């Protein structure tokens, strides 16, 4: 059994040992507190078929919990929309917010295991930043993660992944993610 007190995620150690000094030199920060770092990673699954069958949201939440290593929260509709047959407080999806060691573990699995398993993968779009140093991307299939047993999945779902940093600009955030070996196309 792994001793939790002595365990440090691989990417967290890489960040402290190599990425922080490289970023400090690249952007000539005056002190270590100015160096951008990861804040959180938010995983979100919207389940469109939940309008017809609410069991699909529970199944998606269980699978998202397996991927994240943390219990997923079921998101509910804020307003009723008759055109979409959505009622207020109807479960429509699920989300997880990862911080600390789980965040670094997930990012490591995303970059080194899941993204290479995506069919026809050519890299992630380098322009998907929001202007405040946060990066958003989507996956069409959640089955690229090794935690999901492909045989037990009855429906393939997509998911959104938002990587939040405390960088002031998109250039700083992109440089930080490049140091983590995020495979950008441009």
Secondary structure as UniProt FT lines:
FT   TURN            4..6
FT   HELIX           10..14
FT   HELIX           15..19
FT   HELIX           20..27
FT   HELIX           32..34
FT   STRAND          38..46
FT   HELIX           48..51
FT   HELIX           55..68
FT   STRAND          73..76
FT   HELIX           82..84
FT   TURN            88..89
FT   STRAND          91..98
FT   HELIX           100..109
FT   HELIX           110..114
FT   HELIX           115..117
FT   TURN            119..120
FT   TURN            126..127
FT   STRAND          135..139
FT   HELIX           142..144
FT   TURN            146..147
FT   HELIX           150..152
FT   STRAND          159..165
FT   HELIX           170..179
FT   TURN            180..181
//
